[in-house]
Amino acid sequence: MTEPVVTLAHLFGLDLRHAVDGWHGIWHVGGVRHQFWLPEAVPDAAAFYAVSLPMDFFMELRAHAARRLWRSLNGRAPGPDFRTMPAQLRRFHILSLRALDARLRGESYRTIAEVLLGFRGTKEDWEVDPRKNQARRLVAHGLNMMKGGYRLLLHYPIKSPTK
């Protein structure tokens, strides 16, 4: 069995740049963007490449990216993106930031619920409606994101260790 030999510099759609620490490449293929770093290799020569994965908190993310790159290099579909956020969670983050913006401008929780959550009703209806607490949770989550919680989105779905 022969090892697969690749000449990275000849890949169609490759943006390859040399830097002090080696070669950095971004390869666009099939609507997917693959990124890689070659600290010592010469990308213009045919070679057998290996992947080095640090066993840290982002190993799962790196292993998935390496697998997708390997599949693309072999002419296969790369598979689903590891970091695709479910639509419901994406909507929650968006609503949280919109609710925070409104609250920081002085809007009431009831106004936030009317605009973002579709609440319609009287004062008595408001007191027992679950959207009252939902509006408060959205604002609280928005405040948490503003205070640094947004960093969780950078490496979704990998969660950093609690401190």
C-alpha positions in Angstrom: 0.0 0.0 0.0 1.4 3.4 -0.9 1.1 6.5 1.2 -0.9 9.4 -0.2 1.4 12.1 -1.5 0.2 15.6 -1.8 1.6 18.8 -3.3 -0.2 21.4 -1.3 0.9 24.4 -3.4 -0.9 22.9 -6.4 -4.3 22.8 -4.8 -6.9 24.8 -6.7 -8.3 27.7 -4.5 -5.3 27.7 -2.1 -4.1 31.0 -0.5 -0.7 30.2 0.8 1.6 32.6 2.6 5.0 32.4 4.1 5.7 33.8 7.6 8.4 33.8 10.1 7.0 30.6 11.8 6.4 28.7 8.5 3.7 28.5 5.9 0.1 29.3 6.5 -2.6 28.1 4.1 -6.3 28.6 3.6 -7.8 26.2 1.1 -11.3 26.9 -0.3 -12.9 23.8 -1.8 -16.6 22.9 -2.1 -17.8 25.8 0.0 -15.6 24.8 2.9 -12.6 26.7 4.2 -9.7 24.6 5.5 -6.8 26.2 7.4 -3.4 24.7 8.1 0.1 25.6 9.2 3.3 24.0 8.0 6.1 25.0 10.4 8.9 23.2 8.5 7.6 21.7 5.2 8.0 23.2 1.7 4.5 23.2 0.3 5.7 23.2 -3.4 7.2 19.7 -3.0 5.2 16.5 -3.2 5.2 15.1 0.3 3.4 12.8 2.8 1.9 15.0 5.6 1.0 14.1 9.1 -1.2 16.0 11.6 0.0 16.8 15.1 -2.9 17.3 17.6 -2.2 18.7 21.1 -4.3 17.0 23.7 -5.9 20.1 25.1 -9.5 21.3 25.4 -9.7 21.9 21.6 -8.5 18.5 20.5 -12.0 17.4 19.4 -12.3 20.5 17.3 -8.9 20.0 15.7 -9.4 16.3 15.1 -12.7 17.0 13.3 -11.0 19.7 11.2 -8.2 17.4 10.3 -10.7 14.7 9.2 -12.6 17.2 7.1 -9.3 18.3 5.4 -8.3 14.7 4.8 -11.6 13.9 3.2 -11.4 17.0 1.0 -7.9 16.1 -0.1 -9.2 12.7 -1.1 -12.0 14.1 -3.2 -14.7 13.3 -0.7 -17.4 15.4 0.9 -15.9 16.9 4.1 -19.0 16.2 6.2 -20.9 18.4 8.5 -19.2 21.4 10.3 -18.5 20.5 13.9 -19.4 24.0 15.1 -22.9 24.4 13.5 -25.1 26.0 16.2 -28.7 24.9 16.4 -31.2 27.5 15.1 -32.9 27.6 18.5 -29.7 28.4 20.4 -28.7 31.0 17.8 -32.0 32.7 18.2 -31.6 32.7 22.0 -28.2 34.5 21.7 -29.6 37.0 19.2 -32.7 37.7 21.4 -30.5 38.0 24.5 -28.4 40.7 22.9 -31.4 42.5 21.6 -33.0 42.4 25.0 -29.8 43.7 26.6 -29.7 46.6 24.1 -33.3 47.5 25.0 -32.7 47.3 28.7 -29.5 49.4 28.5 -31.6 52.0 26.7 -34.1 52.0 29.6 -36.9 49.9 28.2 -39.0 47.9 30.7 -39.1 44.1 30.7 -42.7 44.3 29.5 -41.8 46.4 26.5 -39.0 43.9 25.7 -41.5 41.0 26.0 -43.9 42.9 23.7 -41.4 43.6 21.0 -39.3 40.4 21.1 -41.6 37.8 22.5 -45.0 38.9 21.2 -46.7 39.6 24.5 -50.1 41.3 24.3 -52.3 41.7 27.4 -53.2 43.7 30.5 -51.2 44.3 33.6 -52.9 41.3 35.2 -52.0 39.1 32.2 -48.4 40.3 32.5 -48.0 39.3 36.1 -48.8 35.6 35.3 -47.3 35.3 31.8 -44.2 33.2 31.5 -42.7 35.7 29.0 -42.1 38.0 32.0 -39.5 35.7 33.3 -38.3 34.8 29.8 -37.6 38.5 29.2 -35.6 38.7 32.5 -33.6 35.6 31.6 -32.8 37.1 28.1 -31.5 40.3 29.7 -29.5 38.3 32.3 -27.9 36.2 29.6 -27.2 39.3 27.5 -25.4 40.8 30.6 -23.4 37.7 31.0 -22.3 37.7 27.4 -21.4 41.4 27.7 -19.2 40.6 30.7 -17.1 38.1 28.7 -19.5 35.2 28.2 -19.4 35.9 24.4 -16.1 34.0 24.4 -18.0 30.7 24.7 -19.2 31.4 21.1 -15.6 31.5 19.7 -15.0 27.8 20.2 -18.6 26.5 20.2 -19.5 23.7 21.1 -16.3 23.2 23.2 -16.8 24.7 26.6 -13.7 26.1 28.4 -13.0 24.7 31.9 -14.6 26.4 34.8 -12.3 28.6 36.8 
